Amino acid sequence: MLESYKPPTDVLYKFMAIAGLVIVVAVVWRSTTIQLEEHRLEMLVIGKVQSRSSDIPKIIERDVEKALSQLQSEGVELTGEAVAARFEKISAENPLASPLGDPEINRLHQQLQAVRIDKEAEKFILMNLAFPVGALLMMTGFFLWYIKVQRPMDMILQAQAAEAIRKIKAG
Protein backbone atom coordinates (compact mmCIF):
# COMPACT_ATOMS: atom_id res chain seq x y z
CA MET A 1 0.00 0.00 0.00
CA LEU A 2 2.81 2.43 0.86
CA GLU A 3 4.64 1.71 -2.40
CA SER A 4 1.75 3.06 -4.44
CA TYR A 5 1.33 6.21 -2.36
CA LYS A 6 3.06 9.25 -3.84
CA PRO A 7 3.09 12.48 -1.85
CA PRO A 8 1.63 15.45 -3.67
CA THR A 9 4.93 16.91 -4.83
CA ASP A 10 3.17 19.79 -6.50
CA VAL A 11 2.03 21.03 -3.11
CA LEU A 12 5.46 20.39 -1.56
CA TYR A 13 7.29 22.45 -4.18
CA LYS A 14 4.78 25.24 -3.98
CA PHE A 15 5.04 25.16 -0.19
CA MET A 16 8.82 25.46 -0.41
CA ALA A 17 8.55 28.37 -2.81
CA ILE A 18 5.90 30.22 -0.83
CA ALA A 19 7.63 29.59 2.52
CA GLY A 20 10.89 30.93 1.08
CA LEU A 21 9.10 33.98 -0.27
CA VAL A 22 7.49 34.60 3.12
CA ILE A 23 10.89 34.35 4.83
CA VAL A 24 12.47 36.80 2.38
CA VAL A 25 9.61 39.30 2.77
CA ALA A 26 9.74 38.95 6.58
CA VAL A 27 13.50 39.57 6.62
CA VAL A 28 13.15 42.69 4.47
CA TRP A 29 10.25 43.95 6.59
CA ARG A 30 12.09 43.35 9.88
CA SER A 31 15.27 44.99 8.57
CA THR A 32 13.23 48.06 7.64
CA THR A 33 11.53 48.22 11.04
CA ILE A 34 14.92 47.92 12.76
CA GLN A 35 16.19 50.92 10.82
CA LEU A 36 13.02 52.87 11.63
CA GLU A 37 13.39 52.08 15.37
CA GLU A 38 17.01 53.26 15.33
CA HIS A 39 16.05 56.41 13.43
CA ARG A 40 13.22 57.18 15.86
CA LEU A 41 15.55 56.89 18.83
CA GLU A 42 18.21 59.00 17.10
CA MET A 43 15.62 61.69 16.42
CA LEU A 44 14.59 61.61 20.08
CA VAL A 45 18.20 62.12 21.20
CA ILE A 46 18.76 64.86 18.62
CA GLY A 47 15.54 66.61 19.69
CA LYS A 48 16.61 66.55 23.33
CA VAL A 49 20.08 67.83 22.44
CA GLN A 50 18.64 70.62 20.32
CA SER A 51 16.14 71.64 22.99
CA ARG A 52 18.95 71.84 25.53
CA SER A 53 21.30 73.49 23.04
CA SER A 54 18.99 76.47 22.61
CA ASP A 55 19.50 77.30 26.31
CA ILE A 56 23.28 76.94 26.21
CA PRO A 57 24.17 80.28 24.53
CA LYS A 58 22.05 82.22 27.05
CA ILE A 59 23.57 80.42 30.02
CA ILE A 60 27.13 80.77 28.72
CA GLU A 61 26.59 84.42 27.84
CA ARG A 62 25.33 85.08 31.36
CA ASP A 63 28.32 83.22 32.84
CA VAL A 64 30.79 85.04 30.58
CA GLU A 65 29.35 88.44 31.47
CA LYS A 66 29.56 87.51 35.14
CA ALA A 67 33.17 86.35 34.71
CA LEU A 68 34.14 89.48 32.77
CA SER A 69 32.69 91.75 35.42
CA GLN A 70 34.52 89.69 38.06
CA LEU A 71 37.79 90.04 36.11
CA GLN A 72 37.27 93.77 35.74
CA SER A 73 36.59 94.15 39.46
CA GLU A 74 39.81 92.24 40.19
CA GLY A 75 41.70 94.60 37.88
CA VAL A 76 42.74 91.93 35.39
CA GLU A 77 43.54 93.26 31.93
CA LEU A 78 40.97 91.98 29.43
CA THR A 79 43.10 90.66 26.59
CA GLY A 80 41.77 88.21 24.04
CA GLU A 81 43.81 85.38 25.53
CA ALA A 82 42.58 86.01 29.09
CA VAL A 83 38.95 86.15 27.95
CA ALA A 84 39.36 82.99 25.84
CA ALA A 85 40.99 81.11 28.73
CA ARG A 86 38.25 82.19 31.12
CA PHE A 87 35.55 81.24 28.57
CA GLU A 88 37.06 77.76 28.14
CA LYS A 89 37.15 77.32 31.92
CA ILE A 90 33.51 78.37 32.27
CA SER A 91 32.47 76.13 29.38
CA ALA A 92 34.27 73.15 30.92
CA GLU A 93 32.70 73.77 34.35
CA ASN A 94 29.19 74.35 33.02
CA PRO A 95 27.32 71.07 32.58
CA LEU A 96 25.04 72.66 30.01
CA ALA A 97 27.97 73.67 27.85
CA SER A 98 27.92 70.13 26.52
CA PRO A 99 24.51 68.64 25.74
CA LEU A 100 25.85 65.29 26.94
CA GLY A 101 26.23 66.82 30.39
CA ASP A 102 22.47 66.39 30.74
CA PRO A 103 21.68 63.09 32.53
CA GLU A 104 18.55 62.48 30.46
CA ILE A 105 20.46 62.95 27.22
CA ASN A 106 23.25 60.69 28.53
CA ARG A 107 20.67 58.01 29.34
CA LEU A 108 19.09 58.31 25.90
CA HIS A 109 22.51 58.24 24.25
CA GLN A 110 23.48 55.07 26.13
CA GLN A 111 20.13 53.51 25.27
CA LEU A 112 20.70 54.39 21.61
CA GLN A 113 24.13 52.72 21.67
CA ALA A 114 22.70 49.58 23.32
CA VAL A 115 19.86 49.42 20.78
CA ARG A 116 22.33 49.84 17.92
CA ILE A 117 24.44 46.93 19.17
CA ASP A 118 21.39 44.69 19.62
CA LYS A 119 19.94 45.64 16.26
CA GLU A 120 23.24 45.15 14.44
CA ALA A 121 23.41 41.59 15.78
CA GLU A 122 19.81 40.97 14.70
CA LYS A 123 20.43 42.45 11.25
CA PHE A 124 23.55 40.28 10.88
CA ILE A 125 21.58 37.11 11.64
CA LEU A 126 18.71 38.17 9.37
CA MET A 127 20.84 39.11 6.39
CA ASN A 128 23.47 36.37 6.67
CA LEU A 129 21.30 33.45 7.69
CA ALA A 130 17.56 33.94 7.26
CA PHE A 131 17.65 35.82 3.94
CA PRO A 132 19.91 33.33 2.11
CA VAL A 133 17.96 30.36 3.48
CA GLY A 134 14.66 31.94 2.44
CA ALA A 135 15.96 32.88 -1.00
CA LEU A 136 17.40 29.41 -1.58
CA LEU A 137 14.20 27.72 -0.41
CA MET A 138 12.11 29.98 -2.64
CA MET A 139 14.25 29.50 -5.76
CA THR A 140 14.54 25.74 -5.23
CA GLY A 141 10.80 25.37 -4.72
CA PHE A 142 9.89 27.38 -7.81
CA PHE A 143 12.52 25.59 -9.91
CA LEU A 144 11.43 22.09 -8.84
CA TRP A 145 7.77 22.97 -9.27
CA TYR A 146 8.41 24.24 -12.80
CA ILE A 147 10.69 21.37 -13.88
CA LYS A 148 8.91 18.43 -12.22
CA VAL A 149 5.28 19.54 -12.27
CA GLN A 150 4.54 22.35 -14.69
CA ARG A 151 6.59 21.12 -17.68
CA PRO A 152 5.03 17.61 -17.69
CA MET A 153 1.57 19.16 -17.32
CA ASP A 154 2.27 21.45 -20.29
CA MET A 155 3.47 18.49 -22.35
CA ILE A 156 0.31 16.51 -21.50
CA LEU A 157 -1.87 19.48 -22.50
CA GLN A 158 0.02 19.88 -25.77
CA ALA A 159 -0.41 16.19 -26.54
CA GLN A 160 -4.13 16.37 -25.74
CA ALA A 161 -4.50 19.46 -27.92
CA ALA A 162 -2.65 17.79 -30.78
CA GLU A 163 -4.84 14.68 -30.41
CA ALA A 164 -8.00 16.82 -30.45
CA ILE A 165 -6.83 18.66 -33.58
CA ARG A 166 -6.00 15.35 -35.30
CA LYS A 167 -9.48 13.99 -34.48
CA ILE A 168 -11.13 17.13 -35.83
CA LYS A 169 -9.16 16.96 -39.06
CA ALA A 170 -9.81 13.23 -39.45
CA GLY A 171 -13.32 13.59 -38.49
LOTORDO-290158 format. One record per residue: residue number from 0; x, y, z of N, C-alpha, C in turn. Coordinates in nm, 2 decimals. Atoms other than C-alpha are relative to their C-alpha. Example, Ala and Ser with C-alpha at 12.3 -4.5 7.8 and 13.67 -1.06 7.14 Angstrom:
(site 0, (0.09, -0.12, 0.00), (1.23, -0.45, 0.78), (0.09, 0.12, 0.00));
(site 1, (-0.09, -0.11, 0.00), (1.37, -0.11, 0.71), (-0.08, 0.11, 0.08));
END
This chain:
(site 0, (0.08, -0.12, 0.00), (0.00, 0.00, 0.00), (0.09, 0.13, 0.00));
(site 1, (-0.09, -0.12, -0.01), (0.28, 0.24, 0.09), (0.08, 0.03, -0.13));
(site 2, (-0.07, -0.01, 0.12), (0.46, 0.17, -0.24), (-0.07, 0.08, -0.10));
(site 3, (0.08, -0.07, 0.10), (0.17, 0.31, -0.44), (-0.03, 0.14, 0.03));
(site 4, (0.04, -0.13, -0.04), (0.13, 0.62, -0.24), (0.12, 0.10, -0.04));
(site 5, (-0.10, -0.11, 0.03), (0.31, 0.93, -0.38), (-0.05, 0.12, 0.06));
(site 6, (0.04, -0.13, -0.07), (0.31, 1.25, -0.18), (-0.03, 0.10, -0.11));
(site 7, (0.03, -0.11, 0.10), (0.16, 1.55, -0.37), (0.12, 0.09, -0.01));
(site 8, (-0.12, -0.08, 0.01), (0.49, 1.69, -0.48), (-0.03, 0.14, -0.05));
(site 9, (0.04, -0.13, 0.05), (0.32, 1.98, -0.65), (-0.02, 0.09, 0.12));
(site 10, (0.03, -0.08, -0.12), (0.20, 2.10, -0.31), (0.13, 0.03, 0.08));
(site 11, (-0.13, -0.01, -0.07), (0.55, 2.04, -0.16), (0.08, 0.11, -0.06));
(site 12, (-0.08, -0.10, 0.07), (0.73, 2.24, -0.42), (-0.06, 0.14, 0.02));
(site 13, (0.06, -0.13, -0.02), (0.48, 2.52, -0.40), (0.01, 0.05, 0.15));
(site 14, (-0.02, -0.04, -0.14), (0.50, 2.52, -0.02), (0.14, 0.05, 0.02));
(site 15, (-0.14, -0.05, -0.01), (0.88, 2.55, -0.04), (0.02, 0.14, -0.06));
(site 16, (-0.02, -0.13, 0.06), (0.86, 2.84, -0.28), (-0.07, 0.11, 0.08));
(site 17, (0.08, -0.10, -0.08), (0.59, 3.02, -0.08), (0.06, 0.03, 0.13));
(site 18, (-0.06, -0.02, -0.13), (0.76, 2.96, 0.25), (0.13, 0.08, -0.01));
(site 19, (-0.12, -0.08, 0.02), (1.09, 3.09, 0.11), (-0.03, 0.15, -0.03));
(site 20, (0.04, -0.14, 0.03), (0.91, 3.40, -0.03), (-0.04, 0.07, 0.13));
(site 21, (0.04, -0.06, -0.12), (0.75, 3.46, 0.31), (0.12, 0.04, 0.09));
(site 22, (-0.12, -0.02, -0.08), (1.09, 3.43, 0.48), (0.07, 0.13, -0.05));
(site 23, (-0.07, -0.11, 0.06), (1.25, 3.68, 0.24), (-0.08, 0.13, 0.03));
(site 24, (0.08, -0.12, -0.03), (0.96, 3.93, 0.28), (0.01, 0.04, 0.15));
(site 25, (-0.01, -0.03, -0.15), (0.97, 3.90, 0.66), (0.14, 0.05, 0.03));
(site 26, (-0.13, -0.06, -0.03), (1.35, 3.96, 0.66), (0.01, 0.14, -0.04));
(site 27, (0.00, -0.14, 0.05), (1.31, 4.27, 0.45), (-0.08, 0.09, 0.08));
(site 28, (0.09, -0.09, -0.09), (1.02, 4.40, 0.66), (0.07, 0.02, 0.13));
(site 29, (-0.06, -0.01, -0.13), (1.21, 4.33, 0.99), (0.12, 0.09, -0.01));
(site 30, (-0.12, -0.09, 0.01), (1.53, 4.50, 0.86), (-0.05, 0.15, -0.01));
(site 31, (0.06, -0.14, 0.02), (1.32, 4.81, 0.76), (-0.05, 0.05, 0.14));
(site 32, (0.05, -0.04, -0.13), (1.15, 4.82, 1.10), (0.12, 0.03, 0.10));
(site 33, (-0.12, -0.02, -0.09), (1.49, 4.79, 1.28), (0.06, 0.14, -0.03));
(site 34, (-0.06, -0.13, 0.04), (1.62, 5.09, 1.08), (-0.09, 0.11, 0.05));
(site 35, (0.10, -0.11, -0.04), (1.30, 5.29, 1.16), (0.01, 0.02, 0.15));
(site 36, (-0.01, -0.01, -0.15), (1.34, 5.21, 1.54), (0.12, 0.08, 0.03));
(site 37, (-0.12, -0.08, -0.02), (1.70, 5.33, 1.53), (-0.01, 0.14, -0.03));
(site 38, (0.01, -0.14, 0.05), (1.61, 5.64, 1.34), (-0.09, 0.08, 0.10));
(site 39, (0.09, -0.07, -0.10), (1.32, 5.72, 1.59), (0.08, 0.03, 0.12));
(site 40, (-0.08, -0.03, -0.12), (1.56, 5.69, 1.88), (0.10, 0.11, -0.02));
(site 41, (-0.10, -0.11, 0.03), (1.82, 5.90, 1.71), (-0.07, 0.14, 0.00));
(site 42, (0.07, -0.13, 0.01), (1.56, 6.17, 1.64), (-0.04, 0.05, 0.14));
(site 43, (0.03, -0.04, -0.14), (1.46, 6.16, 2.01), (0.12, 0.06, 0.07));
(site 44, (-0.12, -0.05, -0.06), (1.82, 6.21, 2.12), (0.03, 0.14, -0.06));
(site 45, (-0.04, -0.13, 0.07), (1.88, 6.49, 1.86), (-0.10, 0.10, 0.05));
(site 46, (0.10, -0.10, -0.05), (1.55, 6.66, 1.97), (0.04, 0.05, 0.14));
(site 47, (-0.04, -0.03, -0.13), (1.66, 6.65, 2.33), (0.13, 0.09, 0.00));
(site 48, (-0.13, -0.08, 0.01), (2.01, 6.78, 2.24), (-0.03, 0.14, -0.05));
(site 49, (0.04, -0.13, 0.06), (1.86, 7.06, 2.03), (-0.08, 0.09, 0.10));
(site 50, (0.08, -0.07, -0.10), (1.61, 7.16, 2.30), (0.09, 0.06, 0.11));
(site 51, (-0.09, -0.04, -0.10), (1.89, 7.18, 2.55), (0.10, 0.10, -0.06));
(site 52, (-0.10, -0.09, 0.07), (2.13, 7.35, 2.30), (-0.05, 0.14, -0.01));
(site 53, (0.05, -0.14, 0.02), (1.90, 7.65, 2.26), (0.02, 0.08, 0.13));
(site 54, (-0.02, -0.07, -0.13), (1.95, 7.73, 2.63), (0.15, 0.03, 0.02));
(site 55, (-0.15, -0.01, -0.03), (2.33, 7.69, 2.62), (0.05, 0.14, -0.03));
(site 56, (-0.06, -0.14, 0.03), (2.42, 8.03, 2.45), (-0.04, 0.10, 0.11));
(site 57, (0.04, -0.09, -0.10), (2.21, 8.22, 2.70), (0.07, -0.02, 0.14));
(site 58, (-0.07, 0.03, -0.12), (2.36, 8.04, 3.00), (0.14, 0.04, 0.00));
(site 59, (-0.14, -0.04, 0.02), (2.71, 8.08, 2.87), (0.02, 0.15, 0.00));
(site 60, (-0.01, -0.14, 0.01), (2.66, 8.44, 2.78), (-0.01, 0.07, 0.14));
(site 61, (0.02, -0.05, -0.14), (2.53, 8.51, 3.14), (0.13, -0.03, 0.08));
(site 62, (-0.12, 0.04, -0.07), (2.83, 8.32, 3.28), (0.12, 0.08, -0.04));
(site 63, (-0.12, -0.07, 0.05), (3.08, 8.50, 3.06), (-0.01, 0.15, 0.05));
(site 64, (0.02, -0.13, -0.05), (2.93, 8.84, 3.15), (0.04, 0.01, 0.15));
(site 65, (-0.03, 0.01, -0.14), (2.96, 8.75, 3.51), (0.15, -0.01, 0.03));
(site 66, (-0.15, 0.01, -0.01), (3.32, 8.64, 3.47), (0.07, 0.12, -0.04));
(site 67, (-0.06, -0.12, 0.04), (3.41, 8.95, 3.28), (-0.01, 0.11, 0.10));
(site 68, (0.01, -0.10, -0.10), (3.27, 9.17, 3.54), (0.08, -0.03, 0.12));
(site 69, (-0.08, 0.04, -0.12), (3.45, 8.97, 3.81), (0.15, 0.03, -0.04));
(site 70, (-0.14, -0.03, 0.04), (3.78, 9.00, 3.61), (0.03, 0.15, 0.01));
(site 71, (-0.02, -0.15, 0.00), (3.73, 9.38, 3.57), (0.01, 0.05, 0.15));
(site 72, (0.00, -0.04, -0.14), (3.66, 9.41, 3.95), (0.13, -0.03, 0.06));
(site 73, (-0.13, 0.05, -0.06), (3.98, 9.22, 4.02), (0.12, 0.08, -0.06));
(site 74, (-0.10, -0.08, 0.06), (4.17, 9.46, 3.79), (0.08, -0.08, -0.10));
(site 75, (-0.07, 0.08, 0.10), (4.27, 9.19, 3.54), (-0.02, 0.07, -0.14));
(site 76, (0.01, -0.06, 0.14), (4.35, 9.33, 3.19), (-0.07, -0.10, -0.09));
(site 77, (0.08, 0.08, 0.09), (4.10, 9.20, 2.94), (0.06, -0.02, -0.14));
(site 78, (-0.06, 0.03, 0.13), (4.31, 9.07, 2.66), (-0.08, -0.12, -0.06));
(site 79, (0.07, 0.11, 0.07), (4.18, 8.82, 2.40), (0.03, -0.14, 0.06));
(site 80, (-0.04, 0.13, -0.05), (4.38, 8.54, 2.55), (-0.06, -0.03, 0.14));
(site 81, (0.05, 0.02, -0.14), (4.26, 8.60, 2.91), (-0.15, -0.03, -0.01));
(site 82, (0.15, 0.03, 0.01), (3.89, 8.61, 2.80), (-0.02, -0.14, -0.06));
(site 83, (0.01, 0.13, 0.06), (3.94, 8.30, 2.58), (0.02, -0.11, 0.11));
(site 84, (-0.03, 0.10, -0.10), (4.10, 8.11, 2.87), (-0.11, -0.01, 0.11));
(site 85, (0.11, 0.00, -0.10), (3.82, 8.22, 3.11), (-0.12, -0.07, -0.06));
(site 86, (0.11, 0.06, 0.06), (3.56, 8.12, 2.86), (0.01, -0.15, -0.01));
(site 87, (-0.02, 0.14, 0.01), (3.71, 7.78, 2.81), (-0.03, -0.07, 0.14));
(site 88, (0.01, 0.05, -0.13), (3.72, 7.73, 3.19), (-0.15, 0.00, 0.04));
(site 89, (0.14, -0.01, -0.03), (3.35, 7.84, 3.23), (-0.07, -0.11, -0.08));
(site 90, (0.06, 0.10, 0.08), (3.25, 7.61, 2.94), (0.02, -0.14, 0.05));
(site 91, (-0.04, 0.13, -0.05), (3.43, 7.32, 3.09), (-0.08, -0.03, 0.13));
(site 92, (0.07, 0.01, -0.13), (3.27, 7.38, 3.43), (-0.15, -0.01, -0.01));
(site 93, (0.14, -0.01, 0.02), (2.92, 7.44, 3.30), (-0.05, -0.13, -0.06));
(site 94, (0.05, 0.12, 0.05), (2.73, 7.11, 3.26), (-0.08, 0.02, -0.13));
(site 95, (0.09, -0.03, 0.12), (2.50, 7.27, 3.00), (0.09, 0.04, -0.12));
(site 96, (-0.09, -0.04, 0.12), (2.80, 7.37, 2.78), (0.01, -0.12, -0.09));
(site 97, (0.01, 0.12, 0.09), (2.79, 7.01, 2.65), (-0.14, -0.06, 0.02));
(site 98, (0.13, 0.07, -0.01), (2.45, 6.86, 2.57), (0.01, -0.13, 0.07));
(site 99, (-0.01, 0.13, -0.06), (2.58, 6.53, 2.69), (0.02, 0.01, 0.15));
(site 100, (0.00, -0.02, -0.15), (2.62, 6.68, 3.04), (-0.13, -0.02, 0.06));
(site 101, (0.13, 0.02, -0.05), (2.25, 6.64, 3.07), (-0.02, -0.15, 0.03));
(site 102, (0.02, 0.14, -0.03), (2.17, 6.31, 3.25), (-0.10, -0.07, -0.09));
(site 103, (0.10, 0.06, 0.08), (1.86, 6.25, 3.05), (0.05, -0.03, -0.14));
(site 104, (-0.06, 0.02, 0.13), (2.05, 6.29, 2.72), (0.10, -0.11, 0.01));
(site 105, (-0.09, 0.11, -0.01), (2.32, 6.07, 2.85), (-0.07, -0.14, 0.00));
(site 106, (0.07, 0.13, 0.00), (2.07, 5.80, 2.93), (-0.05, -0.04, -0.13));
(site 107, (0.05, 0.03, 0.13), (1.91, 5.83, 2.59), (0.11, -0.04, -0.09));
(site 108, (-0.11, 0.04, 0.09), (2.25, 5.82, 2.42), (0.05, -0.14, 0.03));
(site 109, (-0.04, 0.13, -0.03), (2.35, 5.51, 2.61), (-0.10, -0.10, -0.05));
(site 110, (0.11, 0.09, 0.05), (2.01, 5.35, 2.53), (0.02, -0.02, -0.15));
(site 111, (-0.02, 0.00, 0.15), (2.07, 5.44, 2.16), (0.12, -0.09, -0.04));
(site 112, (-0.11, 0.09, 0.03), (2.41, 5.27, 2.17), (-0.03, -0.14, 0.02));
(site 113, (0.04, 0.14, -0.03), (2.27, 4.96, 2.33), (-0.09, -0.06, -0.11));
(site 114, (0.09, 0.04, 0.10), (1.99, 4.94, 2.08), (0.07, -0.02, -0.13));
(site 115, (-0.07, 0.02, 0.12), (2.23, 4.98, 1.79), (0.08, -0.13, 0.00));
(site 116, (-0.07, 0.13, -0.01), (2.44, 4.69, 1.92), (-0.09, -0.12, -0.02));
(site 117, (0.10, 0.11, 0.01), (2.14, 4.47, 1.96), (-0.05, -0.01, -0.14));
(site 118, (0.06, 0.01, 0.13), (1.99, 4.56, 1.63), (0.11, -0.04, -0.11));
(site 119, (-0.10, 0.04, 0.10), (2.32, 4.52, 1.44), (0.02, -0.16, 0.01));
(site 120, (-0.01, 0.14, -0.01), (2.34, 4.16, 1.58), (-0.12, -0.07, -0.07));
(site 121, (0.12, 0.05, 0.06), (1.98, 4.10, 1.47), (0.01, 0.01, -0.15));
(site 122, (-0.01, -0.01, 0.15), (2.04, 4.24, 1.12), (0.10, -0.09, -0.06));
(site 123, (-0.10, 0.09, 0.05), (2.35, 4.03, 1.09), (-0.06, -0.14, -0.02));
(site 124, (0.06, 0.13, 0.01), (2.16, 3.71, 1.16), (-0.11, 0.00, -0.11));
(site 125, (0.10, -0.01, 0.10), (1.87, 3.82, 0.94), (0.06, -0.01, -0.14));
(site 126, (-0.05, -0.01, 0.13), (2.08, 3.91, 0.64), (0.10, -0.11, -0.04));
(site 127, (-0.10, 0.10, 0.03), (2.35, 3.64, 0.67), (-0.05, -0.15, 0.02));
(site 128, (0.05, 0.13, -0.02), (2.13, 3.35, 0.77), (-0.14, -0.02, -0.06));
(site 129, (0.14, 0.02, 0.03), (1.76, 3.39, 0.73), (-0.03, 0.04, -0.15));
(site 130, (0.02, -0.04, 0.14), (1.77, 3.58, 0.39), (0.05, -0.10, -0.10));
(site 131, (-0.05, 0.10, 0.10), (1.99, 3.33, 0.21), (-0.08, -0.13, 0.01));
(site 132, (0.08, 0.12, -0.01), (1.80, 3.04, 0.35), (-0.14, 0.01, -0.07));
(site 133, (0.13, -0.02, 0.07), (1.47, 3.19, 0.24), (0.01, 0.01, -0.15));
(site 134, (-0.02, -0.02, 0.15), (1.60, 3.29, -0.10), (0.02, -0.14, -0.07));
(site 135, (-0.03, 0.13, 0.06), (1.74, 2.94, -0.16), (-0.12, -0.09, 0.00));
(site 136, (0.12, 0.08, -0.01), (1.42, 2.77, -0.04), (-0.10, 0.05, -0.11));
(site 137, (0.09, -0.05, 0.09), (1.21, 3.00, -0.26), (0.04, -0.04, -0.15));
(site 138, (-0.05, 0.03, 0.14), (1.43, 2.95, -0.58), (-0.01, -0.15, -0.02));
(site 139, (0.01, 0.15, 0.02), (1.45, 2.57, -0.52), (-0.14, -0.04, -0.02));
(site 140, (0.14, 0.04, 0.01), (1.08, 2.54, -0.47), (-0.06, 0.03, -0.14));
(site 141, (0.05, -0.04, 0.13), (0.99, 2.74, -0.78), (0.06, -0.08, -0.11));
(site 142, (-0.07, 0.07, 0.10), (1.25, 2.56, -0.99), (-0.05, -0.14, -0.01));
(site 143, (0.05, 0.14, 0.00), (1.14, 2.21, -0.88), (-0.14, -0.01, -0.05));
(site 144, (0.14, 0.00, 0.04), (0.78, 2.30, -0.93), (-0.01, 0.01, -0.15));
(site 145, (0.01, -0.02, 0.14), (0.84, 2.42, -1.28), (0.05, -0.12, -0.08));
(site 146, (-0.06, 0.11, 0.07), (1.07, 2.14, -1.39), (-0.08, -0.13, 0.02));
(site 147, (0.06, 0.13, -0.03), (0.89, 1.84, -1.22), (-0.15, 0.00, -0.01));
(site 148, (0.14, 0.01, 0.00), (0.53, 1.95, -1.23), (-0.06, 0.08, -0.12));
(site 149, (0.06, -0.09, 0.10), (0.45, 2.24, -1.47), (0.04, -0.05, -0.14));
(site 150, (-0.04, 0.05, 0.14), (0.66, 2.11, -1.77), (-0.08, -0.12, -0.04));
(site 151, (0.08, 0.12, 0.04), (0.50, 1.76, -1.77), (-0.14, 0.03, -0.02));
(site 152, (0.14, -0.04, 0.02), (0.16, 1.92, -1.73), (-0.02, 0.07, -0.14));
(site 153, (0.00, -0.06, 0.13), (0.23, 2.14, -2.03), (0.01, -0.09, -0.11));
(site 154, (-0.02, 0.10, 0.11), (0.35, 1.85, -2.24), (-0.13, -0.09, -0.01));
(site 155, (0.13, 0.08, 0.01), (0.03, 1.65, -2.15), (-0.11, 0.08, -0.07));
(site 156, (0.10, -0.09, 0.06), (-0.19, 1.95, -2.25), (0.03, 0.01, -0.15));
(site 157, (-0.03, -0.01, 0.14), (0.00, 1.99, -2.58), (-0.03, -0.13, -0.07));
(site 158, (0.03, 0.13, 0.06), (-0.04, 1.62, -2.65), (-0.15, -0.01, -0.02));
(site 159, (0.14, 0.00, 0.00), (-0.41, 1.64, -2.57), (-0.06, 0.09, -0.11));
(site 160, (0.04, -0.10, 0.10), (-0.45, 1.95, -2.79), (0.03, -0.06, -0.14));
(site 161, (-0.04, 0.05, 0.13), (-0.26, 1.78, -3.08), (-0.10, -0.12, -0.04));
(site 162, (0.09, 0.11, 0.02), (-0.48, 1.47, -3.04), (-0.14, 0.05, -0.04));
(site 163, (0.13, -0.06, 0.03), (-0.80, 1.68, -3.04), (0.00, 0.06, -0.14));
(site 164, (-0.01, -0.06, 0.14), (-0.68, 1.87, -3.36), (0.00, -0.11, -0.10));
(site 165, (-0.01, 0.11, 0.09), (-0.60, 1.54, -3.53), (-0.14, -0.07, -0.02));
(site 166, (0.14, 0.06, 0.01), (-0.95, 1.40, -3.45), (-0.09, 0.09, -0.08));
(site 167, (0.08, -0.09, 0.07), (-1.11, 1.71, -3.58), (0.03, 0.00, -0.15));
(site 168, (-0.03, 0.00, 0.14), (-0.92, 1.70, -3.91), (-0.04, -0.14, -0.06));
(site 169, (0.03, 0.14, 0.05), (-0.98, 1.32, -3.94), (-0.15, -0.01, -0.01));
(site 170, (0.13, 0.02, -0.02), (-1.33, 1.36, -3.85), (-0.12, 0.03, -0.07));
END
